[in-house]
């Protein structure tokens, strides 16, 4: 398990292909980071700053992104089944063709987000 100190600054980091399984990245500053291709199974990214991050085609099943800032993030074609995005900011994010089946999207903000082709089956949109 990878552990980073809370509030870690990882701006512009390239984690493509990295093993971040079960990593605790709570409140980490991951602005402009490349996470596409990283193994984030079971990771905790609650409260993380992921503005402009590349998470395209990423498998984020059951990842905790509650309260995360994902403004302008690229989540196109990402597998977000069962992900926790409650209270997350997804303003202007690209979620085209993303799988959000059974995701917790309660109180998440989607203003300006691209959701074309996204699967929201069973998602909590309350």
C-alpha positions in Angstrom: 0.0 0.0 0.0 1.3 3.4 -1.0 0.8 6.2 1.5 1.4 9.9 0.9 1.3 12.5 3.7 -2.0 14.3 3.8 -2.0 17.5 1.6 0.9 16.1 -0.6 1.7 18.3 -3.5 2.0 16.2 -6.7 1.2 18.9 -9.3 2.0 17.8 -12.9 3.1 14.3 -11.7 3.0 11.5 -14.2 1.6 8.3 -12.7 0.8 6.5 -15.9 1.3 2.8 -15.3 2.1 3.3 -11.6 0.8 1.0 -8.9 -1.3 3.1 -6.6 -3.5 0.3 -5.4 -5.0 1.1 -2.0 -3.0 4.4 -1.9 -4.2 7.1 0.4 -4.1 10.4 -1.6 -6.6 12.2 0.6 -6.5 16.0 0.0 -3.4 15.6 -2.3 -2.7 18.3 -4.8 -2.8 16.4 -8.1 -3.5 19.3 -10.5 -2.6 18.5 -14.1 -1.4 15.0 -13.0 -1.5 12.1 -15.5 -3.2 9.1 -13.8 -4.3 7.4 -17.0 -3.1 3.8 -16.9 -2.3 3.8 -13.2 -3.6 1.1 -10.9 -5.9 3.0 -8.5 -7.9 0.0 -7.2 -9.2 0.8 -3.7 -7.4 4.2 -3.6 -8.7 7.0 -1.4 -8.7 10.4 -3.1 -11.3 12.1 -0.9 -10.8 15.9 -1.0 -8.0 15.6 -3.6 -7.4 18.5 -6.0 -7.6 16.8 -9.5 -8.3 19.9 -11.5 -7.2 19.4 -15.2 -6.0 15.9 -14.4 -6.0 13.1 -17.0 -7.9 10.1 -15.8 -9.1 9.1 -19.3 -9.8 5.4 -19.7 -8.8 4.8 -16.1 -10.4 2.0 -14.0 -11.6 3.7 -10.8 -14.1 1.1 -9.6 -15.0 1.6 -5.9 -12.5 4.5 -5.5 -13.4 7.2 -2.9 -13.4 10.6 -4.6 -15.8 12.2 -2.2 -15.4 16.0 -2.1 -12.7 15.9 -4.8 -12.2 18.8 -7.1 -12.3 17.4 -10.7 -12.9 20.6 -12.6 -11.9 20.2 -16.2 -10.6 16.7 -15.5 -10.6 14.2 -18.4 -12.5 11.2 -17.3 -13.6 10.1 -20.8 -14.1 6.4 -21.1 -13.2 5.9 -17.5 -14.7 2.9 -15.5 -16.3 4.6 -12.5 -18.6 1.8 -11.4 -19.4 2.1 -7.7 -17.1 5.2 -7.3 -17.9 7.6 -4.5 -18.2 11.1 -6.0 -20.5 12.6 -3.3 -20.0 16.4 -2.9 -17.3 16.3 -5.7 -16.9 19.2 -8.2 -17.0 18.0 -11.8 -17.6 21.4 -13.4 -16.5 21.3 -17.1 -15.1 17.8 -16.7 -15.2 15.4 -19.6 -17.1 12.2 -18.6 -18.1 11.2 -22.2 -18.6 7.5 -22.5 -17.7 7.0 -18.8 -19.3 4.1 -16.9 -20.9 5.6 -13.8 -23.0 2.6 -13.0 -24.1 2.5 -9.3 -21.8 5.5 -8.5 -22.6 7.8 -5.6 -23.1 11.2 -7.2 -25.1 12.7 -4.4 -24.6 16.5 -4.2 -21.9 16.4 -6.9 -21.7 19.5 -9.2 -21.8 18.8 -12.9 -22.3 22.3 -14.3 -20.8 22.3 -17.8 -19.7 18.6 -17.6 -19.7 16.5 -20.8 -21.8 13.4 -20.2 -22.5 12.3 -23.7 -22.6 8.5 -23.9 -22.1 8.1 -20.1 -23.8 5.2 -18.4 -25.6 6.4 -15.2 -27.5 3.2 -14.6 -28.3 2.9 -10.9 -26.3 6.0 -10.0 -27.4 8.0 -6.9 -28.1 11.5 -8.3 -29.7 12.9 -5.1 
